[in-house]
Amino acid sequence: MKQEYTITVYTENHIGLLNRIAIIFSRRKINIDSLNTSPSEIEGIHRFTIVIDETEEVVHKLVRQIEKQVEVLKAYYNTPEEIVWQEMALYKVPTDEIAEKVKVERLLRQYGARAVVIRKDYTVFEATGHREETDKLVEVLAPYGLIEFVRTARVAIIKASKGFHDKLKEFEEAEPGEEVIENEYLSQREALFPDTGY
């Protein structure tokens, strides 16, 4: 049965990796609902947060395939209950509507929105929350002349995770497994044939 999963990928920051990861999804005809990349808590290590709607079996195979990429250190997948997550949204509305109608200002406070830009012709508000919350504010502001709306990709932290520092220590202490050996082989092959595609 399909459900929402958040995939977290720790990687080295190399050119072309995002494209190769995206190809893994497109080959399987899986739509990415949300994709975010950012630095992680460790210098030089980046973190991808990918949201998809799929069965656990498919997600498990995807994560294993992602981990075979040379620059990928580790990938995890989690259900919404196993993570803490947020999205940020920006809303542009006519300033005169906000100034004249106290109800709108009350609604914005109710949804935790705050003004980030106030101009004579428009005001931009920012709100953070789950998708249902940011979508609800779109519905609320639509009758008051919502001009523009944009939402970021998901950012998420795994509840049970102690951070990637511990995982790196585990990698250093563990004997190289089959996948690590395969990655070392691929890395050597890339060094020998940098532009051939082999």
C-alpha positions in Angstrom: 0.0 0.0 0.0 1.3 3.4 -1.0 2.0 6.1 1.6 4.2 9.1 2.1 7.9 8.5 2.8 10.7 10.9 3.5 14.1 9.8 2.2 17.2 11.4 3.8 20.5 11.1 1.9 23.9 12.1 3.3 26.4 12.8 0.5 29.6 14.4 -0.5 29.0 17.6 -2.4 29.8 16.6 -6.0 28.6 18.1 -9.3 26.1 15.9 -11.1 25.0 13.8 -8.1 21.5 15.5 -8.0 21.0 14.6 -11.6 22.0 10.9 -11.1 19.7 10.6 -8.1 16.8 12.2 -10.0 17.4 9.6 -12.9 16.9 6.8 -10.4 13.4 8.1 -9.7 12.5 8.9 -13.3 13.6 5.5 -14.6 11.1 3.9 -12.1 8.5 6.5 -13.1 8.3 7.8 -9.5 7.2 11.4 -8.9 9.2 13.4 -6.4 6.7 15.5 -4.3 9.4 17.5 -2.6 13.2 17.8 -2.9 15.5 19.8 -0.7 19.3 19.9 -0.5 21.3 21.7 2.2 24.5 21.5 4.2 24.4 19.0 7.1 25.8 19.3 10.6 29.2 18.0 9.2 31.3 20.3 7.1 31.6 19.0 3.5 28.6 16.7 3.9 25.3 17.6 2.2 21.9 16.3 3.0 19.1 15.6 0.5 15.5 15.4 1.8 13.2 13.7 -0.8 9.4 13.1 -0.3 7.6 10.5 -2.4 4.4 8.6 -2.2 5.1 4.9 -2.7 5.0 1.4 -1.2 7.7 0.5 1.4 9.1 -2.3 -0.8 9.7 0.2 -3.7 11.2 2.8 -1.3 13.5 0.2 0.3 14.9 -0.7 -3.2 15.2 3.0 -4.1 17.3 3.7 -1.0 19.6 0.7 -1.7 20.1 2.0 -5.3 20.8 5.5 -4.1 23.4 4.2 -1.7 25.3 2.6 -4.6 26.2 6.1 -5.9 29.9 6.7 -5.1 29.4 10.0 -3.3 26.5 8.8 -1.1 27.5 8.0 2.4 24.1 6.8 3.8 20.4 7.0 2.9 17.4 6.4 5.2 13.6 6.4 4.7 11.0 7.3 7.3 7.2 7.7 7.6 5.8 11.1 8.7 5.4 9.8 12.3 9.2 9.1 12.5 10.3 12.6 11.6 9.9 16.3 12.7 9.3 18.3 9.5 8.3 21.8 8.3 7.8 23.7 5.1 7.9 27.5 4.7 5.5 29.5 2.5 5.3 33.1 1.3 2.0 34.8 0.5 1.7 38.1 -1.4 -1.5 40.1 -0.7 -2.7 43.6 -1.5 -1.7 46.0 1.4 -5.0 47.9 1.3 -6.9 44.6 1.9 -4.8 44.0 5.0 -5.0 47.6 6.2 -8.8 47.9 5.8 -9.9 44.5 7.0 -9.0 43.6 10.6 -10.3 40.1 10.0 -7.4 39.3 7.7 -4.8 40.4 10.2 -6.5 38.3 12.8 -6.4 35.2 10.5 -2.8 35.8 9.8 -2.0 35.8 13.5 -4.1 32.7 14.0 -1.9 30.8 11.4 1.4 32.2 12.8 2.1 34.3 9.7 4.4 37.3 10.0 5.0 40.2 7.6 8.5 40.1 5.9 7.9 42.9 3.3 5.4 45.8 3.6 4.9 48.0 0.5 2.2 50.4 -0.5 0.9 48.0 -3.2 1.5 44.6 -1.5 2.5 42.9 1.7 4.5 39.6 1.8 3.8 37.2 4.7 5.7 34.1 5.8 4.3 31.1 7.5 5.9 27.7 8.4 4.1 24.4 9.1 2.9 21.2 7.6 1.5 21.3 4.1 -2.1 21.2 5.3 -1.5 24.3 7.3 0.1 26.3 4.5 -2.5 25.2 2.1 -5.3 26.3 4.5 -3.8 29.8 4.6 -4.0 29.9 0.8 -7.7 29.1 1.0 -8.2 31.8 3.7 -6.4 34.5 1.8 -7.9 33.8 -1.6 -11.0 35.9 -1.1 -8.8 38.9 -0.1 -6.9 39.0 -3.3 -4.0 36.6 -2.9 -1.6 37.7 -5.6 1.1 35.1 -5.3 2.0 32.0 -3.3 5.2 29.9 -3.1 6.2 27.0 -0.8 9.6 25.5 -0.1 10.5 21.9 -0.1 10.3 19.9 3.1 13.1 20.1 5.7 13.1 17.1 8.2 14.9 15.7 11.1 14.7 12.0 12.1 13.3 11.7 15.6 15.4 8.6 16.5 18.7 9.9 14.9 21.6 10.9 17.1 23.2 12.8 14.2 25.4 11.7 11.4 28.6 12.0 13.6 27.8 8.6 15.2 27.2 7.0 11.8 30.6 8.2 10.6 32.3 6.6 13.6 30.5 3.4 12.9 31.7 3.4 9.3 35.3 4.0 10.4 35.1 1.2 13.0 33.4 -1.4 10.7 35.1 -3.7 8.3 34.3 -2.6 4.7 31.2 -4.4 3.4 30.4 -5.5 -0.1 28.8 -2.1 -1.0 31.8 -0.1 0.4 34.2 -2.3 -1.7 32.0 -1.7 -4.8 32.0 2.1 -4.2 35.8 2.0 -3.9 36.0 0.1 -7.2 33.7 2.6 -8.9 35.8 5.5 -7.6 39.0 4.0 -9.0 37.3 3.3 -12.3 36.1 6.9 -12.5 39.7 8.1 -11.8 40.9 6.0 -14.7 38.1 6.9 -17.1 36.9 10.3 -16.0 35.1 11.3 -19.2 34.3 8.1 -21.0 31.1 7.1 -19.1 32.5 3.7 -18.2 
